[in-house]
Amino acid sequence: MLLLELISVTKIFGGIRAVDNLSVTFEKGQVTAIIGPNGAGKTTAFNIIGGMLQPDTGKVLYNNQSLSGLNMWNIAALGIGRLFQDVRLFKKMTVLENLMTAFQNQRGETVWRSMFIPFAENKVEKERKENSMQLLEKVGLQDEAETPAEKLSFGQQKLAAIARILATDVKLLLLDEPMAGVNPAMFKQLLNIVQKLTDEGRTVIFVEHNLDVVRNLAQRIVFMETGKITAVGTPQEVLNNPQVRAAYIGRGK
């Protein structure tokens, strides 16, 4: 079932076509890797999907709904979440507190609410804490719930960031180089978590330079070069494509 579609999307910066008439579709429940050399347009495509950038031409459809004109928080509310390379946690807050801030429809504290409906507020707070702990258990960080985020290893911070994304009831995850800067010992844990997400019916699109990760995780690869798609297919089809090998793998990627 089609979940996301980019139709003739173009984005130009100072005369450079960072994304050039890009058309591609993504199926629900599938893990897709977007690969290509630096400057291929991978991050620009992510920024357009996530609402950080608006395309100059073309459109993006999510569940047949146009994302044109929507900002990042509107798009996040539709069920699209993104893991950035720098994870963007609240470093001084605990891991648990980071997750609890992510739940939608938080009304905030007021004197009136604290005086007249404290029991209802306490119930909501308790439910969010329980849900947050379940998410931390899913990513293997339950023992770090009270640890300040800045005390985690970079790999653990990425796990916490993924858990925080899941707190928004996300349906589509955009993972920007999820293995970059992560100790190789954590690769398997991260791979298992992404696999569990797709088992739950979520869709994952990720940008990654580590081809061992791509081979082990992706069901489908989109190869980009100079803002365009050069090849699409299974890992075996794309990574054995002579044009892809000459343009990318031959460079020692």
N, C-alpha and C positions, 0 to 999 in steps of 0.2 A: 504494500500500500504506500503510495507516494506521500511523503511528509513535507519535504522542502524542495523548492524549485527556484533556481536562478535563471532568468530569461533575458538573454542579450544584455547582461550587466556590464557597464563600462564605468571606470573611474579614472580621471585624468588629474595628474598633479604637475603643474608647470609644463605642460606639453607632453609629459610622459604618461603613457597608458599603463597604469599599475595593474588594472584589470581591463581586458580588452574583449568586449562582446562575449562575455562568459555565459554559457548556458550549460547547466548541469542539474541533475535531479538526485535526491537522496531518499532511500526507502526507509520506512518505519522499522525499527528494531535491528537495523544494520549498523555495522562498524565500518566506517570509511576513513581511510587515511588520505590526506592531501600532502603530497610530497613535491619537491622541486628545489632547484638551486635558490640561493639568496636572491631576492629581487624578483621572484617569479610571480608575486601577487597573492601569496597564500594568506598572509596576515591581513592584507587589504580586503580580501574576500570575507574573512572572519569578521572584520570590523563592519562591513556592510550588513552581514547577516544579523549581527548583534546590535545594530543601531548606532554605533559610534560614528559611522559615516553614512551618508546618503549617496546612492549611485547617481552619476550624471545622466545616464540613460539606462533603460531596462528596469526590471522589477524583480522583487523577491516575494515568493508566495510560501506561506507556512500554513499547512492544513487548508489550502486553497484561499487563504486570507492574505491580502497584500500587506506587506510591512512598510510600505512607502509612507514617509512622514512620521512614523512612530519613533519615539525616543527609546533609550536603553531600558528604562524601567517599565515602559509599556510592553516592550518585547519580552522582558523577563517575566512579566505577569502572564504572558501567553504560554509560558513553559519552556523558554529557551534560556539556558544558563551557560556561562563561560568561565573556564579556568584560564587565568592569565599566567604568563611565564613567571611573574613576580608574586603570584598567589594573592596578595592584597588582603591579608588578615589584619585584624586589629591586634597589633603585637603585644600591647600591655594587658589586654584582656585575656582571660583564661580560654582554653579551647571550648569549653562548654558555653561560656558567654558569647563567643563568636558565633556558635550555631544558633543560640537563642535569639540573636538579633536578626536572623535571616527569615524567620517566619513572617508570612504576609499578614496584613490587616492588624498590625499592632497599633493600638489606639493611644499609647503613651499614658503617663501618669498625670492626674490632676487632683487638686484638693477635694473636689466634689466626688470623684470616683473612689478615692481612698477612704472617704468618710461614709459613703452611702452604699457602695457595692464592693466592699473589700473581699467578701467570700467568693464572689464570682471571679474577681481578678486573681485571687489566689489559686482558684481552680484552673484558670487558663494558664497561669504561670507554671503550675505543677505539670500540666499536660505538655507544655512546651519543653520543660526540662526532661520529662520522660521520653518524649519523642527525640530530643537531641541526644540523649544517652543511647537510644536504639541506633541512631545513625552513626554515632561514634563506635559502637560495637560492630556495625557493618563494615567499617573501614579499619577496625583493629586498634582504635585509639581510646577505648573506654577507660584504660588506666591512666590516661593523660588528661582527663576531663578538667581537673583543677590546675593544670600546668599552664603558665602564661605562654601564649602562642610563640613568643620570641625565643623560648627555651627549647622548642622542638627542632629536630633536624629539618633540613630543607625538604626531604622526602616526606617526613611526617606533616610538615606544613601543607604540602600538596594534598595529602590525604584529608587533612582537616578542611581545606578549601573545597574539596570534592563533597565532603559531608555537608558543608554549609550550603553548597549549591542544591543538594538533594532536599534540604529543608524547605526549599521553595517549590517542591513538588514538580521538579523539572521533567520535561519529556524529551528534550533534545539537549545534549551536552556538547559544547564546543571546547575541546581541550587543546590549548596552544602549547605544544612541545611538553607534554606531561612528564617525560623522562629526563628533560634537560636539568642538569645539576643534581640529579638524584643518585645516591649511592647504588651501584649495580646490585647490591644485596637486596634492595627493595623493589627491583624490577618485577619480580614474580608476584609480589603482593599487589602492586599496582595493576598488573595485567589481570590478576584474578578478580579484582574489584570491578574493573571495566567489563569483564565478561559477565559478572553478576548483574550489572546494570542492564545489559542487553537481554539477559535471561528474564528480567522483569518487564521487558517490553520497551525499554528506553532506547533511544537512538544516539549514537556517538559519532561525531566527526572530529578527527584530530589531525593536527599538523605535527610532523615528527621527522627529524633527520636521521635518527637511529634506525637503520633498515632492519636490524634484527628484531626490534620492537614491532616495526611495520609488518614483517613476515608473520610474527606470532599473534598479532592482535587483529589486523585488518582483514575483513572479508572482501573488501573492494578498495582499489586505489585510484585516486585521481592525480595524474601527474600534470603539473603546471610549469610553464616556461614563458617568460616575458609576457605575463598577464593572460596567457591563453592555455587551454587544455591541449596537451599533446597526446595523451593516452588515458584510457579508462578501462578498467577490467579487474580481474582477480589479481592477487599478488604475483602469481606465476606468470600471468600474461603480461602485466605491466613491467615487472622487474626483468623479464627476459626480452623485452622489446628492444631491438637494436638502437632505435632512436633515443630511448630513455637511457640505455646504458652509455651511449656516447655522450649524452648531454649532462648526465647526472652521476651515475655510478662510476663512470670512467674517471671522474674527478676525485675519487677516493671517498665519496660520501658513504 
